[in-house]
Structures are given as structure tokens and as C-alpha cells.
Amino acid sequence: MPIRIEVDTEKCGNAMECKICLRVCPQRVFMMFPSTYEKYKLSERFYIRPVHAVACVLCNLCVEKCPKGAIRIITQ
């Protein structure tokens, strides 16, 4: 069964301030990326992407624990 995981970046805001989905996911589905890339400068904002969605076991911990309700898991 194909799984699609959506992260609403508008709701999520700056992922560096939270990181709950990174901590609770047993399969390490999510990764954090800088919003901007400037040489020799650390980005102030970050976003989350589900880069390993195929590893998702549908435990729904990320959905349940996200304080902003920014994560949806869609099964097809």
C-alpha cells in the first residue's frame, strides 16, 4: 500500500524550534533542511521533509505528537 506523507510548512513554521517529529518517528522518516542556502552562513529557518516515506509503518506518532497539526499521512 503506497504511503504519502505531507508536511504543511505554513503550519510547521520553523522546524528547528520543535523537532518533535524527528524525535518520535521510530523509522526516521523525516529530515530537516535549511530554508535558504548561502555560502558560509547558517540558515535561520528550517523545514521538515519526509524523505524516507517508504519506511513508514503507519504508527501515526508524528501526526499525534505534532503540536501544530502540520503532518498528514495518506494511504492509497
C-alpha positions in Angstrom: 0.0 0.0 0.0 1.6 3.3 -1.1 2.0 5.9 1.7 2.2 9.7 1.1 3.2 11.9 4.0 2.5 15.6 3.7 4.0 18.3 5.9 2.3 21.7 5.8 5.3 24.1 6.0 3.0 27.0 6.8 1.6 25.3 9.9 5.0 23.8 10.8 6.8 27.2 10.8 10.5 26.9 11.8 11.2 23.2 12.3 14.4 24.0 14.3 12.2 25.2 17.2 10.3 22.0 17.5 11.8 18.8 16.0 9.2 16.6 17.7 8.5 14.5 14.5 12.3 13.9 14.2 12.4 12.5 17.8 9.2 10.4 17.8 9.4 8.6 14.5 10.8 5.1 15.1 11.7 4.7 11.4 13.5 8.1 11.0 11.2 9.1 8.1 11.8 12.8 8.4 14.8 15.0 7.8 15.4 18.7 8.4 16.7 21.0 5.7 17.7 24.7 5.7 15.2 27.1 4.1 18.0 29.1 2.5 21.4 28.3 1.2 24.1 30.9 1.5 27.8 30.1 1.4 29.4 30.3 4.8 26.1 31.3 6.5 23.9 29.2 8.7 20.2 29.4 7.8 17.9 30.8 10.4 14.9 28.8 9.3 14.5 25.1 8.6 11.8 22.8 7.2 10.9 19.1 7.5 10.5 16.7 4.7 9.5 13.0 4.8 12.5 11.7 2.8 12.0 8.0 3.8 8.2 7.7 3.5 8.6 4.1 2.2 9.9 3.2 5.7 6.8 4.5 7.4 5.0 1.8 9.5 1.8 3.9 10.0 2.3 4.3 13.7 0.9 7.8 13.5 3.2 9.1 16.3 4.2 12.1 14.1 0.6 13.0 13.4 -0.4 12.6 17.1 2.5 14.5 18.6 2.8 17.4 16.1 1.7 20.4 18.2 0.7 22.3 15.1 -1.2 19.6 13.2 1.1 20.0 10.3 1.6 16.3 9.3 -0.8 14.1 7.4 -0.4 10.5 6.4 -2.3 9.5 3.3 -2.7 5.8 2.3 -3.9 4.9 -1.2 
